[in-house]
Amino acid sequence: MSASPTVLRLVLADCYRDSVALLALSSELAGLPGVEVTSVVMGTPANLERLADSGLGVVAAGPGDVVVAVRALDEDAAQAALDLARQRLRDPAGSPGPTDPGLEPVRSLAAAVAADP
């Protein structure tokens, strides 16, 4: 008889992140050993409804909160994913970024075109 998957959730209050960054983090977490499904989203009503509909549970969160939900083969794998998510979200500097430390982020389309015509 196999154990049931474990679902764990984390809510980080007032931790707005861009949806592209959240998608990248969700993809990173999904690649961890033992992790089956992940969702990293802002706590909007629509996103919370999708979490509940997908079987990742009901979460109390506001639209400015980041919600991380993980279903994994066991509690250790799920907790490892939440720990990594917490680290990435609390310390964005520790998140994967440009490989050249001399690169500065561009702040406008004009600056991007000037940097790489």
Kinemage of the C-alpha trace (Angstrom):
@kinemage 1
@onewidth
@group {chain A} dominant
@subgroup {mainchain}
@vectorlist {calphas} color= white
{ca met a 1} P 0.000 0.000 0.000
{ca ser a 2} L 1.487 3.372 -1.025
{ca ala a 3} L 1.255 6.541 1.024
{ca ser a 4} L -1.037 9.333 -0.090
{ca pro a 5} L 0.573 12.420 -1.591
{ca thr a 6} L 1.115 15.336 0.765
{ca val a 7} L -0.242 18.811 0.014
{ca leu a 8} L 1.342 21.739 1.826
{ca arg a 9} L 0.661 25.430 1.365
{ca leu a 10} L 2.446 28.636 2.263
{ca val a 11} L 1.099 32.193 2.264
{ca leu a 12} L 3.538 35.089 2.266
{ca ala a 13} L 1.658 38.261 3.154
{ca asp a 14} L 2.339 41.459 1.228
{ca cys a 15} L 4.908 39.792 -1.005
{ca tyr a 16} L 3.899 40.918 -4.498
{ca arg a 17} L 5.848 39.313 -7.337
{ca asp a 18} L 5.385 39.510 -11.092
{ca ser a 19} L 3.429 36.609 -12.603
{ca val a 20} L 6.366 35.649 -14.836
{ca ala a 21} L 8.636 35.337 -11.787
{ca leu a 22} L 5.999 33.236 -10.013
{ca leu a 23} L 5.650 30.967 -13.042
{ca ala a 24} L 9.431 30.495 -13.163
{ca leu a 25} L 9.495 29.636 -9.467
{ca ser a 26} L 6.624 27.180 -9.877
{ca ser a 27} L 8.536 25.483 -12.680
{ca glu a 28} L 11.674 25.297 -10.552
{ca leu a 29} L 9.758 23.750 -7.651
{ca ala a 30} L 8.070 21.225 -9.961
{ca gly a 31} L 11.508 19.933 -10.913
{ca leu a 32} L 12.441 18.996 -7.364
{ca pro a 33} L 12.584 15.296 -6.450
{ca gly a 34} L 9.251 13.908 -5.260
{ca val a 35} L 7.234 16.993 -6.252
{ca glu a 36} L 4.170 16.202 -8.363
{ca val a 37} L 2.329 19.530 -8.746
{ca thr a 38} L 3.084 23.110 -7.777
{ca ser a 39} L 1.297 26.396 -8.025
{ca val a 40} L 2.813 29.754 -7.092
{ca val a 41} L 0.294 32.566 -7.544
{ca met a 42} L -0.914 35.847 -6.163
{ca gly a 43} L -3.854 35.419 -3.790
{ca thr a 44} L -6.520 36.848 -6.081
{ca pro a 45} L -10.007 35.360 -5.814
{ca ala a 46} L -9.679 33.738 -9.265
{ca asn a 47} L -6.317 32.147 -8.400
{ca leu a 48} L -7.598 30.882 -5.048
{ca glu a 49} L -10.592 29.328 -6.798
{ca arg a 50} L -8.266 27.575 -9.280
{ca leu a 51} L -6.161 26.218 -6.399
{ca ala a 52} L -9.235 24.770 -4.734
{ca asp a 53} L -10.538 23.339 -8.024
{ca ser a 54} L -7.185 21.670 -8.723
{ca gly a 55} L -7.175 19.846 -5.398
{ca leu a 56} L -4.437 21.969 -3.830
{ca gly a 57} L -6.765 23.152 -1.088
{ca val a 58} L -8.514 26.216 0.201
{ca val a 59} L -6.289 29.069 1.330
{ca ala a 60} L -7.067 32.335 3.082
{ca ala a 61} L -5.029 34.992 1.290
{ca gly a 62} L -5.398 38.470 -0.097
{ca pro a 63} L -4.547 39.774 -3.557
{ca gly a 64} L -1.192 41.149 -2.333
{ca asp a 65} L -0.116 37.798 -0.894
{ca val a 66} L 1.866 35.083 -2.649
{ca val a 67} L 0.434 31.576 -2.271
{ca val a 68} L 2.615 28.517 -2.789
{ca ala a 69} L 0.901 25.127 -2.970
{ca val a 70} L 2.770 21.860 -3.436
{ca arg a 71} L 1.635 18.266 -3.838
{ca ala a 72} L 4.490 15.830 -3.357
{ca leu a 73} L 5.050 12.139 -2.791
{ca asp a 74} L 5.808 12.753 0.882
{ca glu a 75} L 5.958 15.522 3.467
{ca asp a 76} L 9.753 15.890 3.239
{ca ala a 77} L 9.613 16.605 -0.503
{ca ala a 78} L 6.728 19.048 -0.062
{ca gln a 79} L 8.495 20.839 2.778
{ca ala a 80} L 11.723 21.088 0.778
{ca ala a 81} L 9.786 22.777 -2.025
{ca leu a 82} L 8.150 25.242 0.383
{ca asp a 83} L 11.517 26.003 1.977
{ca leu a 84} L 13.035 26.804 -1.417
{ca ala a 85} L 10.023 28.925 -2.354
{ca arg a 86} L 10.288 30.864 0.910
{ca gln a 87} L 13.999 31.452 0.280
{ca arg a 88} L 13.451 32.631 -3.305
{ca leu a 89} L 10.524 34.897 -2.400
{ca arg a 90} L 12.092 36.455 0.693
{ca asp a 91} L 15.490 36.944 -0.960
{ca pro a 92} L 14.941 37.747 -4.637
{ca ala a 93} L 18.697 38.374 -4.936
{ca gly a 94} L 19.158 34.642 -4.271
{ca ser a 95} L 16.920 33.750 -7.196
{ca pro a 96} L 18.384 32.774 -10.518
{ca gly a 97} L 19.191 35.853 -12.578
{ca pro a 98} L 21.638 37.111 -15.145
{ca thr a 99} L 24.764 34.998 -15.431
{ca asp a 100} L 26.941 38.083 -15.908
{ca pro a 101} L 27.146 39.937 -12.580
{ca gly a 102} L 28.132 43.094 -14.493
{ca leu a 103} L 24.746 43.263 -16.210
{ca glu a 104} L 22.373 45.854 -14.916
{ca pro a 105} L 18.634 45.358 -15.387
{ca val a 106} L 17.059 47.659 -17.957
{ca arg a 107} L 14.220 49.821 -16.785
{ca ser a 108} L 12.601 50.747 -20.108
{ca leu a 109} L 12.131 49.571 -23.667
{ca ala a 110} L 14.378 52.391 -24.899
{ca ala a 111} L 17.157 51.251 -22.547
{ca ala a 112} L 16.777 47.648 -23.750
{ca val a 113} L 17.066 48.698 -27.392
{ca ala a 114} L 20.081 50.865 -26.573
{ca ala a 115} L 21.747 47.960 -24.741
{ca asp a 116} L 21.144 45.485 -27.581
{ca pro a 117} L 20.383 47.294 -30.844
